[in-house]
Amino acid sequence: MSADGSVHEQRTCSSPLTGLRSIVFPANGVPAKEHRFALLLFLIYLVFGLWMAPDFGVPLDEQTQRAIGIVNNQFITRGGDGILEHRYYGPIFETTAFWLEQLIAPSGDSRHELLIRHYYLFLIVAFSAIAVYRSGRLLYGSGLAGIAAAAIYILHPRIFAESFYNSKDVLFMAILAWALYFFLAWLQNRNRKHLVAFAIASGVMASLRIQGLYFPVLAVVVWILTVRPRWKELWQSALLAGLVSLVSLIAVYPYLWLHPPAHLWEVVQTARHFPWPWGTLTNGDYLLSRQTPWFYLPLWMAVTTPVLFILALLAGCLRLATRLQN
């Protein structure tokens, strides 16, 4: 009998995790009109974003980011040690963006090169809104819930602006959205294709920020808490996902091709204490990055997030806590 069959339902009906499990396995059936409405909104957002792309400026580190793609392309095509200077930065976006530049604007026009990067990044982030929509449908069994989740995602002012030029954090978030969707889909249908897709997305995500390696671990914890799988199913699926994630990470990170174990450990250790010596603005003062107070991150999240979104987050957390207690 399957892990999510009737026997399991009887065994866990009194568990405080029943509410969490009901979120992961919602009622099926979403009206077609809701799908059409979601598609219409997505197309409007896509056209509007592409129209606005030239109006966004160039961040201070964009040329540095572009250089990452250039040196990785040189390493892939000709070898050499130029890659060492940028070895701690995952190059999947930068390298493919450089390839697009050479394909579309080989003349070397810097404005066209930067516009290509901005369009390319925006398209990736925009299509990740589809993953957010699908995750909302899976979590709540409602197309309208998926539309609401995607709307919050794409209408967040900071996310929208940085979707044109932040090829690190926002791109990490976009890949995370797909990894989360594939994980939720796999939880619902146990289709191995979704598990492999989740693992590939996790590996690519980890190449952008090595902290992405934590996500598969967290996914396994959620799986155990919500489904309580049998040991054989647990280790087989976890082993498959772990291996695919690791292979995907190495495949898109050329620096790891040289000595995978040693260089991967080096990247992990560097991420724990990244040598970023510059200052950052905090409450009107410039402080070194290692001197920022504990409230730096929540403060900046609060002042750059619409109040309505914060209230919705608090309401959602309260609702979840209530369902878990029932």
C-alpha positions as CSV (number, residue, x, y, z in Angstrom):
1,M,0.0,0.0,0.0
2,S,1.3,3.5,-0.8
3,A,2.8,5.8,1.8
4,D,-0.1,8.2,1.4
5,G,-2.8,5.6,1.4
6,S,-5.7,5.1,3.8
7,V,-3.8,3.2,6.4
8,H,-1.4,6.1,6.7
9,E,-4.3,8.5,7.0
10,Q,-5.8,6.5,9.9
11,R,-2.4,6.3,11.6
12,T,-1.8,10.1,11.4
13,C,-5.2,11.6,11.8
14,S,-4.6,12.6,15.4
15,S,-1.2,14.0,14.7
16,P,-0.5,17.7,15.0
17,L,1.1,17.4,11.6
18,T,-2.2,16.5,10.0
19,G,-2.8,20.2,9.1
20,L,0.6,20.5,7.5
21,R,0.0,17.3,5.5
22,S,-3.3,18.7,4.3
23,I,-1.5,21.7,2.9
24,V,0.9,19.6,0.9
25,F,-1.9,17.3,-0.4
26,P,-4.8,19.6,-1.3
27,A,-8.0,18.9,-3.0
28,N,-7.6,18.5,-6.7
29,G,-9.4,20.3,-9.5
30,V,-8.8,23.9,-10.7
31,P,-11.3,25.4,-13.1
32,A,-10.0,26.1,-16.6
33,K,-11.1,29.7,-16.5
34,E,-8.7,30.3,-13.6
35,H,-5.8,28.9,-15.7
36,R,-6.8,31.2,-18.5
37,F,-7.0,34.2,-16.2
38,A,-3.5,33.4,-14.8
39,L,-2.1,33.1,-18.3
40,L,-3.6,36.5,-19.3
41,L,-2.1,38.2,-16.2
42,F,1.3,36.5,-16.9
43,L,1.4,37.8,-20.5
44,I,0.5,41.3,-19.3
45,Y,3.3,41.2,-16.8
46,L,5.7,39.8,-19.4
47,V,5.0,42.5,-22.0
48,F,5.1,45.2,-19.4
49,G,8.4,44.0,-18.0
50,L,10.1,43.7,-21.4
51,W,8.9,47.2,-22.3
52,M,10.4,48.6,-19.0
53,A,13.7,46.8,-19.2
54,P,15.7,49.6,-20.9
55,D,14.6,52.0,-18.2
56,F,16.6,50.3,-15.4
57,G,20.2,51.3,-14.8
58,V,23.4,49.3,-14.4
59,P,24.6,48.2,-10.9
60,L,28.2,48.9,-9.9
61,D,29.2,45.3,-10.1
62,E,27.6,44.4,-13.4
63,Q,30.9,44.6,-15.4
64,T,32.4,42.3,-12.7
65,Q,29.6,39.9,-13.1
66,R,30.0,40.0,-16.9
67,A,33.8,39.3,-16.4
68,I,32.9,36.1,-14.6
69,G,31.1,34.9,-17.7
70,I,34.0,35.8,-19.9
71,V,36.7,34.0,-17.9
72,N,34.5,30.9,-17.5
73,N,33.9,30.9,-21.2
74,Q,37.7,31.1,-21.8
75,F,38.3,28.3,-19.4
76,I,35.6,26.1,-21.1
77,T,37.0,26.8,-24.6
78,R,40.7,27.2,-24.0
79,G,41.5,26.3,-20.4
80,G,43.9,28.5,-18.4
81,D,43.9,29.8,-14.8
82,G,41.9,33.0,-15.3
83,I,39.0,31.3,-13.7
84,L,40.8,31.4,-10.3
85,E,40.1,35.1,-9.8
86,H,36.3,34.5,-9.9
87,R,36.2,30.9,-8.5
88,Y,33.7,31.6,-5.7
89,Y,31.0,32.8,-8.0
90,G,28.7,30.4,-9.8
91,P,28.8,31.3,-13.5
92,I,25.8,29.6,-15.0
93,F,24.0,32.8,-15.8
94,E,27.0,34.9,-16.6
95,T,28.5,32.3,-19.0
96,T,25.2,31.8,-20.9
97,A,24.5,35.5,-21.0
98,F,28.0,36.0,-22.6
99,W,27.1,33.4,-25.2
100,L,23.9,35.3,-26.0
101,E,25.8,38.5,-26.3
102,Q,28.2,36.9,-28.8
103,L,25.2,35.5,-30.7
104,I,23.0,38.5,-30.8
105,A,25.4,41.5,-30.5
106,P,28.9,40.4,-31.6
107,S,29.8,43.9,-32.5
108,G,30.8,44.7,-28.9
109,D,28.2,47.5,-28.4
110,S,28.2,47.8,-24.5
111,R,24.6,49.1,-24.4
112,H,23.3,46.1,-26.4
113,E,25.4,43.7,-24.3
114,L,23.9,45.0,-21.1
115,L,20.3,45.1,-22.5
116,I,20.7,41.5,-23.6
117,R,21.7,40.5,-20.0
118,H,18.7,42.4,-18.5
119,Y,16.2,40.9,-20.9
120,Y,17.6,37.5,-20.4
121,L,17.5,37.7,-16.6
122,F,14.0,39.2,-16.6
123,L,12.7,36.3,-18.7
124,I,14.2,33.8,-16.3
125,V,12.6,35.5,-13.3
126,A,9.3,36.1,-15.1
127,F,8.9,32.4,-16.0
128,S,9.7,31.5,-12.4
129,A,6.3,33.2,-11.6
130,I,4.7,30.1,-13.3
131,A,6.4,27.9,-10.6
132,V,5.0,30.1,-7.9
133,Y,1.6,29.9,-9.4
134,R,1.8,26.1,-9.7
135,S,3.0,25.8,-6.1
136,G,0.1,27.9,-4.9
137,R,-2.3,25.6,-6.7
138,L,-0.7,22.5,-5.2
139,L,-0.6,23.9,-1.7
140,Y,-4.2,25.1,-1.6
141,G,-5.9,23.3,-4.4
142,S,-7.0,26.6,-5.9
143,G,-6.0,28.5,-9.0
144,L,-6.9,31.7,-7.4
145,A,-4.5,31.0,-4.5
146,G,-1.8,30.4,-7.1
147,I,-2.6,33.7,-8.8
148,A,-2.4,35.5,-5.5
149,A,0.9,33.9,-4.7
150,A,2.3,34.8,-8.1
151,A,1.0,38.3,-7.9
152,I,2.7,38.9,-4.6
153,Y,5.9,37.5,-6.1
154,I,6.0,39.6,-9.2
155,L,4.6,42.8,-7.7
156,H,7.1,43.1,-4.9
157,P,8.9,46.3,-5.7
158,R,12.4,45.1,-4.8
159,I,12.0,41.8,-6.6
160,F,10.6,43.5,-9.8
161,A,13.4,46.0,-10.0
162,E,16.2,43.5,-9.3
163,S,14.8,41.0,-11.8
164,F,16.5,43.1,-14.5
165,Y,20.0,43.3,-13.1
166,N,20.6,41.1,-10.0
167,S,22.0,38.0,-11.4
168,K,22.9,36.5,-8.0
169,D,20.2,36.8,-5.3
170,V,17.1,37.2,-7.5
171,L,18.3,34.5,-9.9
172,F,18.8,32.2,-6.9
173,M,15.2,33.0,-5.8
174,A,13.9,32.2,-9.3
175,I,15.6,28.8,-9.4
176,L,14.4,28.1,-5.8
177,A,10.8,28.7,-7.0
178,W,11.1,25.9,-9.5
179,A,12.9,23.6,-7.1
180,L,10.0,24.1,-4.6
181,Y,7.4,23.5,-7.2
182,F,9.1,20.3,-8.4
183,F,9.4,19.1,-4.8
184,L,5.7,19.7,-4.0
185,A,4.7,18.0,-7.3
186,W,6.8,15.0,-6.4
187,L,5.3,14.8,-2.9
188,Q,1.9,14.7,-4.5
189,N,2.4,12.2,-7.4
190,R,5.7,10.5,-6.7
191,N,6.7,10.9,-10.3
192,R,10.5,10.4,-10.5
193,K,10.8,13.0,-13.2
194,H,9.7,15.6,-10.7
195,L,12.3,14.3,-8.2
196,V,15.1,14.6,-10.8
197,A,13.9,18.0,-11.9
198,F,13.9,19.1,-8.2
199,A,17.5,17.8,-7.8
200,I,18.8,19.5,-11.0
201,A,17.2,22.8,-9.9
202,S,18.8,22.4,-6.4
203,G,22.2,21.8,-8.0
204,V,21.9,24.9,-10.2
205,M,20.7,26.9,-7.2
206,A,23.7,25.8,-5.1
207,S,26.0,26.9,-7.9
208,L,24.7,30.5,-7.5
209,R,24.8,30.5,-3.7
210,I,26.4,27.4,-2.1
211,Q,23.8,27.8,0.7
212,G,21.4,26.2,-1.8
213,L,22.9,22.8,-0.7
214,Y,20.7,23.2,2.4
215,F,17.5,23.1,0.4
216,P,17.5,19.3,-0.4
217,V,18.2,18.6,3.3
218,L,15.3,20.8,4.3
219,A,13.1,19.1,1.7
220,V,13.9,15.7,3.2
221,V,13.0,16.9,6.7
222,V,9.6,18.2,5.4
223,W,9.0,15.0,3.6
224,I,9.7,13.0,6.8
225,L,7.4,15.2,8.8
226,T,4.5,15.3,6.4
227,V,4.5,11.8,4.9
228,R,6.6,9.7,7.2
229,P,7.9,7.5,4.4
230,R,9.2,4.0,4.8
231,W,12.9,3.7,5.3
232,K,13.6,2.1,1.9
233,E,11.7,4.7,0.0
234,L,13.4,7.5,2.0
235,W,17.0,6.5,1.4
236,Q,16.5,5.5,-2.2
237,S,14.8,8.8,-3.1
238,A,17.2,10.9,-1.0
239,L,20.2,9.2,-2.5
240,L,19.0,9.8,-6.0
241,A,18.2,13.4,-5.4
242,G,21.5,14.0,-3.6
243,L,23.6,12.5,-6.4
244,V,21.7,14.3,-9.1
245,S,22.1,17.6,-7.2
246,L,25.8,17.1,-6.8
247,V,26.3,16.2,-10.4
248,S,24.3,19.2,-11.5
249,L,26.2,21.5,-9.3
250,I,29.6,20.3,-10.7
251,A,28.3,20.4,-14.3
252,V,27.4,24.1,-14.2
253,Y,30.4,25.2,-12.1
254,P,33.6,24.9,-14.2
255,Y,35.9,25.6,-11.2
256,L,34.7,22.4,-9.7
257,W,35.7,20.4,-12.8
258,L,39.4,20.5,-11.8
259,H,39.4,18.9,-8.3
260,P,35.7,18.4,-7.4
261,P,36.0,17.3,-3.7
262,A,38.7,19.8,-2.7
263,H,37.3,22.7,-4.6
264,L,33.8,22.1,-3.4
265,W,35.0,22.1,0.2
266,E,37.0,25.3,-0.5
267,V,33.8,27.0,-1.8
268,V,31.8,25.9,1.2
269,Q,34.4,27.1,3.6
270,T,34.7,30.4,1.9
271,A,31.0,31.0,1.9
272,R,30.9,30.6,5.6
273,H,33.3,33.6,6.0
274,F,33.2,35.4,2.7
275,P,36.1,38.0,2.5
276,W,33.9,41.0,1.6
277,P,35.9,44.0,3.0
278,W,33.6,46.9,2.0
279,G,31.1,48.8,4.0
280,T,27.3,49.1,3.8
281,L,24.8,51.7,4.7
282,T,23.0,51.0,7.9
283,N,20.7,53.6,9.7
284,G,22.7,56.4,8.1
285,D,26.1,55.1,8.9
286,Y,28.6,53.1,6.8
287,L,29.6,50.0,8.6
288,L,31.9,47.2,7.6
289,S,30.0,44.1,6.4
290,R,31.1,42.2,9.5
291,Q,29.9,45.0,11.8
292,T,26.3,45.0,10.7
293,P,23.9,44.7,13.7
294,W,21.6,41.7,14.1
295,F,18.6,43.7,12.8
296,Y,20.2,44.7,9.5
297,L,18.5,42.0,7.4
298,P,15.0,42.1,8.9
299,L,15.1,45.9,8.8
300,W,15.9,46.1,5.1
301,M,13.3,43.5,4.3
302,A,10.7,45.5,6.2
303,V,11.4,48.9,4.7
304,T,11.5,47.5,1.1
305,T,8.4,45.3,1.4
306,P,4.8,46.8,1.1
307,V,2.9,46.8,4.3
308,L,0.1,44.8,2.8
309,F,2.5,42.0,1.9
310,I,3.9,42.0,5.5
311,L,0.4,41.7,6.9
312,A,-0.4,38.9,4.5
313,L,2.7,37.1,5.7
314,L,1.8,37.4,9.3
315,A,-1.8,36.3,8.6
316,G,-0.5,33.3,6.8
317,C,1.9,32.3,9.6
318,L,-0.9,32.7,12.1
319,R,-3.3,30.5,10.0
320,L,-0.6,27.8,9.6
321,A,0.1,27.8,13.3
322,T,-3.6,27.5,14.1
323,R,-4.1,24.6,11.6
324,L,-1.1,22.7,13.1
325,Q,-2.6,22.9,16.6
326,N,-6.0,21.6,15.6
